[in-house]
Amino acid sequence: MATQYQNTLTIGRYIVEESVSAAGTFALHIEDSITGEQFECEGLDLEEFDKLLDLLSTVQNPKIIFGILNSREAG
């Protein structure tokens, strides 16, 4: 995936690296700064990307976020 745009930000306890490919798909690399748990999610459309960023800013339990991400990958 050729990266068009990349940014790193902190949302609460999460370190988020976001990137956009030249094809217009989004990717997130999320790390919980307390537990060190990490997850990568590629091929997101804008709606999925926005939902995950909103979720990161509101959910206090990282297990919920990583569970949602894992279920997306399995589905």
N, CA, C and O atoms as a GROMACS GRO file, in nm:
protein
  300
    1MET      N    1   0.085  -0.118   0.000
    1MET     CA    2   0.000   0.000   0.000
    1MET      C    3   0.089   0.124   0.000
    1MET      O    4   0.162   0.147   0.096
    2ALA      N    5   0.085   0.202  -0.104
    2ALA     CA    6   0.160   0.327  -0.109
    2ALA      C    7   0.089   0.431  -0.024
    2ALA      O    8  -0.029   0.458  -0.042
    3THR      N    9   0.163   0.489   0.069
    3THR     CA   10   0.103   0.584   0.164
    3THR      C   11   0.103   0.725   0.106
    3THR      O   12   0.207   0.776   0.063
    4GLN      N   13  -0.012   0.785   0.107
    4GLN     CA   14  -0.029   0.922   0.060
    4GLN      C   15  -0.013   1.020   0.176
    4GLN      O   16   0.042   1.129   0.160
    5TYR      N   17  -0.063   0.979   0.294
    5TYR     CA   18  -0.065   1.066   0.412
    5TYR      C   19  -0.045   0.980   0.535
    5TYR      O   20  -0.099   0.869   0.543
    6GLN      N   21   0.033   1.029   0.633
    6GLN     CA   22   0.052   0.957   0.758
    6GLN      C   23   0.060   1.056   0.872
    6GLN      O   24   0.119   1.164   0.858
    7ASN      N   25   0.000   1.020   0.987
    7ASN     CA   26  -0.003   1.108   1.102
    7ASN      C   27  -0.005   1.023   1.228
    7ASN      O   28  -0.063   0.914   1.229
    8THR      N   29   0.057   1.072   1.334
    8THR     CA   30   0.053   1.006   1.464
    8THR      C   31  -0.012   1.101   1.562
    8THR      O   32   0.022   1.219   1.570
    9LEU      N   33  -0.108   1.047   1.639
    9LEU     CA   34  -0.174   1.129   1.739
    9LEU      C   35  -0.198   1.046   1.864
    9LEU      O   36  -0.192   0.923   1.861
   10THR      N   37  -0.227   1.114   1.973
   10THR     CA   38  -0.259   1.049   2.099
   10THR      C   39  -0.403   1.080   2.132
   10THR      O   40  -0.445   1.196   2.135
   11ILE      N   41  -0.480   0.974   2.158
   11ILE     CA   42  -0.619   0.988   2.201
   11ILE      C   43  -0.629   0.917   2.335
   11ILE      O   44  -0.634   0.794   2.341
   12GLY      N   45  -0.632   0.995   2.443
   12GLY     CA   46  -0.632   0.935   2.576
   12GLY      C   47  -0.509   0.850   2.596
   12GLY      O   48  -0.396   0.900   2.587
   13ARG      N   49  -0.530   0.722   2.624
   13ARG     CA   50  -0.419   0.631   2.648
   13ARG      C   51  -0.368   0.564   2.522
   13ARG      O   52  -0.277   0.481   2.529
   14TYR      N   53  -0.424   0.597   2.408
   14TYR     CA   54  -0.391   0.530   2.283
   14TYR      C   55  -0.299   0.614   2.195
   14TYR      O   56  -0.318   0.735   2.180
   15ILE      N   57  -0.199   0.549   2.139
   15ILE     CA   58  -0.113   0.611   2.039
   15ILE      C   59  -0.162   0.558   1.905
   15ILE      O   60  -0.162   0.438   1.881
   16VAL      N   61  -0.204   0.649   1.820
   16VAL     CA   62  -0.267   0.610   1.694
   16VAL      C   63  -0.185   0.662   1.577
   16VAL      O   64  -0.160   0.782   1.566
   17GLU      N   65  -0.144   0.571   1.491
   17GLU     CA   66  -0.080   0.609   1.366
   17GLU      C   67  -0.184   0.587   1.257
   17GLU      O   68  -0.229   0.475   1.233
   18GLU      N   69  -0.222   0.695   1.192
   18GLU     CA   70  -0.322   0.685   1.086
   18GLU      C   71  -0.253   0.711   0.953
   18GLU      O   72  -0.161   0.792   0.944
   19SER      N   73  -0.300   0.642   0.850
   19SER     CA   74  -0.244   0.664   0.718
   19SER      C   75  -0.353   0.646   0.613
   19SER      O   76  -0.452   0.576   0.634
   20VAL      N   77  -0.331   0.711   0.501
   20VAL     CA   78  -0.423   0.702   0.388
   20VAL      C   79  -0.341   0.661   0.267
   20VAL      O   80  -0.236   0.718   0.238
   21SER      N   81  -0.391   0.560   0.197
   21SER     CA   82  -0.320   0.513   0.078
   21SER      C   83  -0.353   0.603  -0.040
   21SER      O   84  -0.447   0.682  -0.036
   22ALA      N   85  -0.275   0.589  -0.145
   22ALA     CA   86  -0.301   0.664  -0.268
   22ALA      C   87  -0.436   0.624  -0.326
   22ALA      O   88  -0.499   0.702  -0.398
   23ALA      N   89  -0.483   0.502  -0.294
   23ALA     CA   90  -0.613   0.455  -0.344
   23ALA      C   91  -0.729   0.509  -0.261
   23ALA      O   92  -0.846   0.489  -0.295
   24GLY      N   93  -0.698   0.579  -0.151
   24GLY     CA   94  -0.802   0.640  -0.069
   24GLY      C   95  -0.854   0.554   0.044
   24GLY      O   96  -0.956   0.588   0.104
   25THR      N   97  -0.787   0.442   0.076
   25THR     CA   98  -0.828   0.363   0.191
   25THR      C   99  -0.745   0.402   0.312
   25THR      O  100  -0.633   0.451   0.300
   26PHE      N  101  -0.802   0.380   0.429
   26PHE     CA  102  -0.741   0.423   0.554
   26PHE      C  103  -0.686   0.303   0.630
   26PHE      O  104  -0.736   0.191   0.616
   27ALA      N  105  -0.584   0.328   0.710
   27ALA     CA  106  -0.525   0.226   0.796
   27ALA      C  107  -0.498   0.288   0.932
   27ALA      O  108  -0.464   0.406   0.942
   28LEU      N  109  -0.512   0.208   1.037
   28LEU     CA  110  -0.483   0.251   1.172
   28LEU      C  111  -0.390   0.151   1.238
   28LEU      O  112  -0.408   0.030   1.226
   29HIS      N  113  -0.291   0.203   1.309
   29HIS     CA  114  -0.210   0.122   1.398
   29HIS      C  115  -0.236   0.182   1.536
   29HIS      O  116  -0.206   0.299   1.560
   30ILE      N  117  -0.291   0.101   1.626
   30ILE     CA  118  -0.331   0.150   1.757
   30ILE      C  119  -0.250   0.078   1.863
   30ILE      O  120  -0.236  -0.044   1.860
   31GLU      N  121  -0.195   0.155   1.957
   31GLU     CA  122  -0.123   0.096   2.069
   31GLU      C  123  -0.176   0.154   2.198
   31GLU      O  124  -0.189   0.276   2.213
   32ASP      N  125  -0.208   0.066   2.292
   32ASP     CA  126  -0.249   0.107   2.426
   32ASP      C  127  -0.121   0.141   2.501
   32ASP      O  128  -0.038   0.053   2.523
   33SER      N  129  -0.104   0.266   2.541
   33SER     CA  130   0.022   0.310   2.602
   33SER      C  131   0.040   0.251   2.742
   33SER      O  132   0.152   0.255   2.795
   34ILE      N  133  -0.064   0.197   2.803
   34ILE     CA  134  -0.052   0.139   2.936
   34ILE      C  135  -0.019  -0.010   2.929
   34ILE      O  136   0.071  -0.057   2.998
   35THR      N  137  -0.092  -0.084   2.847
   35THR     CA  138  -0.073  -0.230   2.840
   35THR      C  139   0.022  -0.273   2.729
   35THR      O  140   0.076  -0.383   2.734
   36GLY      N  141   0.044  -0.186   2.630
   36GLY     CA  142   0.129  -0.220   2.517
   36GLY      C  143   0.057  -0.301   2.410
   36GLY      O  144   0.116  -0.335   2.308
   37GLU      N  145  -0.071  -0.331   2.433
   37GLU     CA  146  -0.149  -0.407   2.334
   37GLU      C  147  -0.159  -0.327   2.205
   37GLU      O  148  -0.178  -0.205   2.207
   38GLN      N  149  -0.145  -0.397   2.091
   38GLN     CA  150  -0.144  -0.330   1.961
   38GLN      C  151  -0.240  -0.398   1.864
   38GLN      O  152  -0.269  -0.517   1.875
   39PHE      N  153  -0.287  -0.318   1.770
   39PHE     CA  154  -0.369  -0.373   1.664
   39PHE      C  155  -0.353  -0.288   1.539
   39PHE      O  156  -0.341  -0.166   1.546
   40GLU      N  157  -0.352  -0.355   1.425
   40GLU     CA  158  -0.346  -0.284   1.297
   40GLU      C  159  -0.470  -0.318   1.218
   40GLU      O  160  -0.516  -0.433   1.217
   41CYS      N  161  -0.523  -0.220   1.152
   41CYS     CA  162  -0.643  -0.239   1.072
   41CYS      C  163  -0.624  -0.162   0.941
   41CYS      O  164  -0.604  -0.040   0.942
   42GLU      N  165  -0.630  -0.234   0.829
   42GLU     CA  166  -0.609  -0.172   0.698
   42GLU      C  167  -0.733  -0.186   0.612
   42GLU      O  168  -0.820  -0.269   0.641
   43GLY      N  169  -0.741  -0.107   0.509
   43GLY     CA  170  -0.851  -0.118   0.414
   43GLY      C  171  -0.982  -0.060   0.463
   43GLY      O  172  -1.089  -0.099   0.416
   44LEU      N  173  -0.975   0.033   0.556
   44LEU     CA  174  -1.096   0.096   0.609
   44LEU      C  175  -1.149   0.200   0.512
   44LEU      O  176  -1.071   0.270   0.447
   45ASP      N  177  -1.281   0.211   0.504
   45ASP     CA  178  -1.336   0.324   0.431
   45ASP      C  179  -1.350   0.440   0.529
   45ASP      O  180  -1.325   0.423   0.648
   46LEU      N  181  -1.390   0.555   0.481
   46LEU     CA  182  -1.396   0.675   0.565
   46LEU      C  183  -1.492   0.657   0.682
   46LEU      O  184  -1.462   0.702   0.793
   47GLU      N  185  -1.606   0.593   0.660
   47GLU     CA  186  -1.704   0.573   0.767
   47GLU      C  187  -1.648   0.484   0.879
   47GLU      O  188  -1.663   0.516   0.997
   48GLU      N  189  -1.584   0.374   0.842
   48GLU     CA  190  -1.524   0.284   0.942
   48GLU      C  191  -1.413   0.357   1.018
   48GLU      O  192  -1.402   0.344   1.140
   49PHE      N  193  -1.333   0.431   0.946
   49PHE     CA  194  -1.222   0.506   1.005
   49PHE      C  195  -1.275   0.605   1.109
   49PHE      O  196  -1.223   0.611   1.220
   50ASP      N  197  -1.376   0.683   1.073
   50ASP     CA  198  -1.435   0.781   1.165
   50ASP      C  199  -1.494   0.714   1.288
   50ASP      O  200  -1.478   0.763   1.400
   51LYS      N  201  -1.563   0.600   1.268
   51LYS     CA  202  -1.623   0.528   1.380
   51LYS      C  203  -1.518   0.481   1.479
   51LYS      O  204  -1.535   0.492   1.600
   52LEU      N  205  -1.408   0.427   1.428
   52LEU     CA  206  -1.302   0.379   1.516
   52LEU      C  207  -1.236   0.494   1.592
   52LEU      O  208  -1.206   0.479   1.711
   53LEU      N  209  -1.214   0.605   1.528
   53LEU     CA  210  -1.156   0.720   1.598
   53LEU      C  211  -1.251   0.772   1.706
   53LEU      O  212  -1.207   0.807   1.815
   54ASP      N  213  -1.381   0.777   1.676
   54ASP     CA  214  -1.480   0.818   1.777
   54ASP      C  215  -1.479   0.720   1.894
   54ASP      O  216  -1.483   0.761   2.010
   55LEU      N  217  -1.475   0.593   1.863
   55LEU     CA  218  -1.473   0.490   1.966
   55LEU      C  219  -1.352   0.504   2.057
   55LEU      O  220  -1.364   0.489   2.178
   56LEU      N  221  -1.238   0.530   2.000
   56LEU     CA  222  -1.116   0.548   2.079
   56LEU      C  223  -1.127   0.664   2.176
   56LEU      O  224  -1.072   0.659   2.286
   57SER      N  225  -1.198   0.768   2.136
   57SER     CA  226  -1.208   0.886   2.223
   57SER      C  227  -1.314   0.871   2.332
   57SER      O  228  -1.317   0.950   2.425
   58THR      N  229  -1.403   0.769   2.322
   58THR     CA  230  -1.510   0.757   2.419
   58THR      C  231  -1.504   0.631   2.505
   58THR      O  232  -1.552   0.632   2.619
   59VAL      N  233  -1.447   0.523   2.456
   59VAL     CA  234  -1.446   0.396   2.529
   59VAL      C  235  -1.326   0.391   2.623
   59VAL      O  236  -1.213   0.416   2.582
   60GLN      N  237  -1.353   0.360   2.748
   60GLN     CA  238  -1.246   0.355   2.847
   60GLN      C  239  -1.184   0.216   2.859
   60GLN      O  240  -1.074   0.203   2.914
   61ASN      N  241  -1.252   0.113   2.811
   61ASN     CA  242  -1.202  -0.024   2.823
   61ASN      C  243  -1.140  -0.069   2.691
   61ASN      O  244  -1.212  -0.089   2.593
   62PRO      N  245  -1.007  -0.083   2.687
   62PRO     CA  246  -0.943  -0.119   2.561
   62PRO      C  247  -0.984  -0.256   2.509
   62PRO      O  248  -0.977  -0.280   2.388
   63LYS      N  249  -1.025  -0.347   2.597
   63LYS     CA  250  -1.067  -0.481   2.552
   63LYS      C  251  -1.186  -0.470   2.458
   63LYS      O  252  -1.198  -0.550   2.365
   64ILE      N  253  -1.274  -0.374   2.480
   64ILE     CA  254  -1.391  -0.354   2.394
   64ILE      C  255  -1.345  -0.311   2.254
   64ILE      O  256  -1.392  -0.365   2.154
   65ILE      N  257  -1.254  -0.216   2.249
   65ILE     CA  258  -1.205  -0.166   2.120
   65ILE      C  259  -1.135  -0.276   2.043
   65ILE      O  260  -1.162  -0.296   1.924
   66PHE      N  261  -1.045  -0.348   2.109
   66PHE     CA  262  -0.972  -0.452   2.038
   66PHE      C  263  -1.064  -0.569   2.002
   66PHE      O  264  -1.040  -0.636   1.902
   67GLY      N  265  -1.167  -0.593   2.081
   67GLY     CA  266  -1.266  -0.695   2.046
   67GLY      C  267  -1.342  -0.658   1.920
   67GLY      O  268  -1.366  -0.743   1.835
   68ILE      N  269  -1.379  -0.531   1.908
   68ILE     CA  270  -1.449  -0.484   1.788
   68ILE      C  271  -1.357  -0.495   1.666
   68ILE      O  272  -1.400  -0.540   1.560
   69LEU      N  273  -1.233  -0.454   1.681
   69LEU     CA  274  -1.138  -0.464   1.571
   69LEU      C  275  -1.114  -0.609   1.531
   69LEU      O  276  -1.109  -0.641   1.413
   70ASN      N  277  -1.100  -0.697   1.630
   70ASN     CA  278  -1.078  -0.839   1.600
   70ASN      C  279  -1.199  -0.900   1.531
   70ASN      O  280  -1.182  -0.982   1.441
   71SER      N  281  -1.320  -0.862   1.571
   71SER     CA  282  -1.439  -0.918   1.507
   71SER      C  283  -1.450  -0.868   1.364
   71SER      O  284  -1.500  -0.941   1.277
   72ARG      N  285  -1.405  -0.746   1.337
   72ARG     CA  286  -1.406  -0.693   1.200
   72ARG      C  287  -1.313  -0.776   1.113
   72ARG      O  288  -1.347  -0.811   1.000
   73GLU      N  289  -1.196  -0.809   1.166
   73GLU     CA  290  -1.099  -0.887   1.090
   73GLU      C  291  -1.151  -1.029   1.063
   73GLU      O  292  -1.129  -1.084   0.956
   74ALA      N  293  -1.220  -1.086   1.161
   74ALA     CA  294  -1.271  -1.223   1.147
   74ALA      C  295  -1.392  -1.229   1.054
   74ALA      O  296  -1.417  -1.330   0.989
   75GLY      N  297  -1.468  -1.117   1.047
   75GLY     CA  298  -1.591  -1.113   0.969
   75GLY      C  299  -1.563  -1.092   0.828
   75GLY      O  300  -1.656  -1.085   0.747
   0.00000   0.00000   0.00000
